[in-house]
Amino acid sequence: MQWTDEGIVLATRRHGETSLILELMTREHGRHLGLVRGGRSRRQQPFLQPGNTLSVTWRARLDEHLGNYAVEPTVERASRLMEGAAGIYGLQLLAALLRLLPERDPHAALFDALSAILDAMDDPMTTGELLVRFELAILDDLGFGLDLSRCAATGETEDLAFVSPKTARAVSAAAGEPYRDKLLVLPAFLVDRSGGAPTPRDLFDAFVLTGYFLSRHVFEPRGTGMPPARERFVALLLAEQLAAAEVEAVSHSQP
């Protein structure tokens, strides 16, 4: 058995004296593990770091075997991601979300989204928006997707403002107003891409929304809690943006 693909490093662990077991998210073969012989060498270890993109060839006698990777670096971004807490927590969170999917199950769109998020880590707001959409895609691929296309009560497609926690369907502002305390806020940027960039508050509401359904449908049934990296990443991301917004407001208020 043999194939060649692109893969983004999610994690590594030692194997023996000189080798590594490499966990990748590949474009065509999903989350896939393999052995890199000599992976702890001075030549290979620097690019076998989480966040880097590799060109990989996997070989095994049988498909169910662990197999061996031959690897070459194509995009080296790990050092940049490791410079700040947001990059570290963000990568840990993305890896935890991808581990919810069956191993070796292809998800090409998620591979592309992962690459885009890692490339955008220097822009917190863009990172936040992409990550929320990534969580929505994970829910969808696991069979728990949200229906944000129209109001569950009226069928309207305009002025969608809430999501029902029971049905995971959108609700319009008018239909949901009497029950707003029982509904989840639906930020406009998730249903209207022409509405401009989300605010820090929009991102907070969006993470509350996706977090609710991830917890209810995925983590709680598995008997596990939300990944600690998620809370840390979201808190750090939003704290930075809220602080920046306060500084800007103060500067505008000064004569």
N, C-alpha and C positions, 0 to 999 in steps of 0.2 A: 504494500500500500504506500502511495506517495502522492503528495499534493504541494503546491506552492501558493502562497497567499500573503496578504498584508496583515500585520498584527500589531496591536498596541499593548504594551506591557502593563499588566494589572498588578502583578506581584511575582516574587521569586522566593524560593526556599532552598536551603542547602541540601545537597544529596551527596553523601560520601565526602571524600577529601577535596575534590576539585570540581565537581559538577553542580548544576542547579536544575531544579524543576521550575520551568517557566510557565506562568499563567498569562495567556494572551486573550484579548478580544480580537478575533479575526473577522475580516469582511465576509467571507463565504462559508466559514466553518464554525462560526460562533465562538463562545468561550471555550478555549481548548488548552490543555496542558501537554507538556512534552519535556523531555530531558535534553539539556544542553551540556554535552561533555566538554569539560574544560571551561565551563561558564564562569568560574571564579578566577580565571586567569587575568593578568594585567591587560591583555588585549581585549577580552570580551566583556569583563565585568563593568567597565565604564558605560557601555551603551545598553546593558541589560538592566535598565533602571525603569521603575514605574513612570509611565507617561510617554516614553519613547515609542516611535513607530519603527517596525522592523519589516524587512522582507524575509520571509521564513519558508523553509522547505521541511515538511514533516514526513518522516519515514517510519514504517512499522511493518512487521510481518503480517499482523492481523489488525483489523480496524479497531478492535476493542483494546488493544495494547496501548500503554503510555506513549511509546514511540520516542523518536529522537528528532530534535530540531537542529537544522543548520540555519544560522541567522546572519543577517547583515543589516546595519543601521541605515534608515532612510530619513527620519526626522528625529533629531535629538532635542527634546524640550524639557527633560527631567530636571536639569540644573536650574532652569528658570522656575519651574513649578515648586521646587524645594526651597526657593528663596523666601517664601512667605507662608504663613499659616493657612491662608485661603487656598493656595495651591495644594498643600498637603492634605487638608481636610476635604477639599473638593475631589481630589483623586481617590481618596479613601471611600468617599460616599459613592462615587460613580462605580467603583469596583464592587461595593456592597450591593448596589442595585442590580448590576449585571449578574451577580451570583444568585439572584432570584430566578434567573432563567435556567432551563435545562442545559447542562453541558453539551457542547457540540451542536447546539440548535442554531442554525444560521439566522442572523438578524442584521442584514446589510445596512438598513437605515439607522439602526442604533450605533453601528460602527462609525458611520459618517457623522452622526450627532456627537458621539464621544470625541472624535477628532476635532470637530468644530468647537466644542466646549473647552478642550485643553488648549487650543490655539487662542481662545478669547479670555484666558484667565487674567490678562492684564487689565481688562475692562470689567469691573465688578457688576455693573448693571446688565451688560450683555450676557455675562456668565450666569447671572441669576435668572434671566429670562430663558436662556437656553436650557438651564438645568430643570426649571419647572416643566418645560415642554418635554424634556427627557423623562421625567417622572410620569407624566401623562402617557407617554409612549410605552413605558414599562408596564403601566397598569393595563393599557390596551392589549399589549402582547400577551399578558397573563390572563386575559379574558375578563378584566374588570374595568374596561374603558368607560369614561364619562361621555354622556351624550350632551354636547353643548351646542347642538345645531338649532334647536327650537325650544320654546316654552312647553313644559310638560302639561301645563294646565290649559293653555289657550292655543297652542300650535304656532304662536307668533315667533318670528325670527329676529325681531328688533327689540332693543332695550332689555336684553337679558342681563340680569343683575345678581341672581342667586343660583345655588345648586341645592337640590334636595339631598340630605344625607341618607335618606332611605332608598331613593331610586337612582341616584347619581345622574339625574337629568336637570337641565337648566330650567329656570323659572324667571319670568319677566318681572320687572320692577313692580308693575301694577298688581300682578297676581300674587307676588310674594310679599308685598308690604305688610299685610296683616299678620304674617307668620315669620317676619324677618329674624326674630330671636331664635327661631328653630331651624333656620336655613344657613348655609354657608355662603359667604360672599364670593361672587364670580367677578374677578377683575376684568375690565373691558378689553385689555390687550390680549386675553386668551381667545376672544371671539371676534375681535375686530383688529386685524393687522394694520389697518390704515389709521388707527387712532393714536399713533405716536408711541414713543417709548414709555414703559411703565415707570411709575414713581416708586420710591422705597415702600410706601404703604401698599401699593399694588402688589409688589413682590411678596410682602409679608402675608397678605391675604391669599395669594396664590400658593405659597408654601403651606399655609394652614389647610387649604383645600386639598392639595395632593397628599399632604401628610395624613389627613383624616382617612382617606381611602386606602393608602398604603398600610396604615396601622390596622384598619378594620378588616381588610380583605387578604392581606399578605402576612404581616408580621405577627399579629395576634393569633391567627389560626396555626401558625408554625411554632407558637410558644416562645417567640423572641421579641425583644423590644426594637424600637427604631434604632438604626445605627447611630452610635454616639457622634460620629463624624458629621451627621446631618445637622444636628442641633448646633454644633460648634461652627460649622460652615455658614449656616443661615444666620446665626447670631453675629458672626464676624462680618459677613457681607452687608447685612442691613445696618449694623452699628456704624460702619464706615460711611455708608451712604447718608444715613440720618445726620451724622456729625457734619458731613460736607454740606448738606442742605441747610443746617442751622448756621454754619459759618457764612454761607452765601446770603441767607436772610438778614443776618446782622450787618454784613457789609452793605447791602442795599438800603438798610434803614438809616445808615449814617449819612449826614449831609456831606 
